[in-house]
Amino acid sequence: MFFRWDKEALLTKVAERDPDSVLKQAGVAVSGSCSGCSGSGPPGSSSTCQVCFTEVEPGETTTMDCGHTFCNECWRQHIKVQIGEGQARTIRCMSHKCGVVCDEEKVCTLLRSNSACTSCASTAAGSAAAGSGASGSGASSSGASGSGAGAAGAAGAGTSSGGGEADALSKYKQSLALSYVEDNSRVNFCPSVPWCGHAIQVDGDPFVEPECKCGKVFCFKCLKDPHTPCTCKMWDEWDEKIHGDSETRNWFMANTKPCPKCSKPVEKNGGCNLVMCKCGQAFCWLCGAATGTAHTWQKIEGHSCGRWKDEMDRKIDAAARNHKRYMHYFERYKLHMDSYGKEGEKRALLLKRIGEMVETGIEARDYTWLVRALDQLKVARGVLSNSYAFAYFFFGGEMYKEDFTEEDNKRNQDLFEEQQQRLEGEVERLSGLVEECSESLTIDAEARVRVINSTVSIESRIVKFFEMIETDLYGRLQSCSAQIAVYRPKRNLVA
């Protein structure tokens, strides 16, 4: 667990350093490194525990792989404290400066044996109390009552202690099991809501978008919704934009000014540069400073802000341009995301109608081609919606501004938009064909061929679209590298 279940990291470390030092760093006992056994004596004789300084028999002690020996009760207390402090995955030896991680099997044996012994002791105490009550039938009621209370107290104490060990053992085992997921870079829990509890393991490249058994598709790296061709960084910023208030602030900055008196935003709806707030305060639209009301079209009496005009205009123009550019990409992103949801609804409705036809005795027909077309449309809508988020950052944004000249950026954008528009055109064509076929559910051989051909064409266009993005766009970055999930053909296309 020290190397987070990464064999490559372990082998690399062993190749770079001395194997014994790597084992020691990971808390593994190295043969011949033990300087002596704490509290050990001649074989078969009693020994003194160096923690509680109690004489204990050989059967009441445990020796860890490092060679240090302590009494079982001290080991149990130490283990329970470590588990309680959240160190269950790396419970280390009690000996000063030892650092060796305790053997999993011995830890379980210590906790399990004490739990079993306490349970037996509780049962014995209960039996003894019952026998005492039977033999003492002539005792007073108050005496019998006191005896029963004592027995109940003894049994309760035993159960509480045994429950502590059992609880610690359960937490220990659960923590070790969870470590394979939580400490393993190749394994992640599915982020579905409500949580399905499934874990996904990937081999090789972690930049993938797997599908869980529950149907949830997600980015394995950032655990968010599928966002290829966007990088995880792009998607984080895009998600913040569409769900945060950054664009609202941009709109206010581009279209309003705060009143210098009441600080409320004021929008200019025409006229000259003197604006009047509802609170009665007049101020200059260019610089935002409070002024009098006397003015002409050219100037405000007693006020001059010519030196700030260029700067303020630039700030206003930049904010307005950025907001307009964002809205251009967001509206198209939203359009395809809405259609993405509708394609799923259409698929469910189609399967329901097909099922009803079969139940009513109508001859069953093969509509796999139609279901597959709807699945392809859903995948294509997801790709297109994400492509607009990608375009927002890649072309004209600050993220990769230093990697391309304006001429190169324009050429890249033209190449991208050409393939994007072709894919959009084919998607809308298939959407219309599917709509017609879904309404009547009649088998028209000609329409069926058109739907199948369009489905295959969209798949081919998506593959080429991603090849262009990876090779001609991401592949030419100079300042940094970008990694995205590789598109997998026919994902989610099982009818």
Salt bridges, closest charged atoms under 4 A:
ASP65 OD1 - LYS106 NZ 3.61
GLU73 OE1 - ARG76 NH1 3.43
GLU165 OE2 - LYS80 NZ 2.93
ASP167 OD2 - LYS171 NZ 3.55
GLU182 OE1 - ARG89 NH2 2.53
ASP183 OD2 - ARG89 NH1 2.98
GLU209 OE1 - ARG491 NH1 3.14
ASP225 OD1 - LYS216 NZ 2.92
ASP236 OD1 - LYS224 NZ 2.69
ASP239 OD1 - HIS243 ND1 2.79
ASP245 OD1 - ARG249 NH1 2.53
GLU247 OE2 - LYS241 NZ 2.51
GLU247 OE1 - HIS323 ND1 3.54
ASP338 OD1 - LYS334 NZ 3.07
GLU343 OE2 - ARG381 NE 3.47
ASP375 OD1 - ARG347 NE 2.52
GLU398 OE2 - LYS401 NZ 3.90
GLU407 OE2 - ARG411 NH1 3.83
ASP408 OD1 - ARG411 NH2 2.29
ASP414 OD1 - LYS410 NZ 3.05
GLU418 OE2 - ARG422 NH2 2.74
GLU424 OE2 - HIS336 NE2 2.75
GLU426 OE2 - ARG429 NH1 2.94
GLU428 OE2 - ARG381 NH1 2.86
GLU435 OE1 - LYS346 NZ 3.12
GLU446 OE2 - ARG450 NH1 3.45
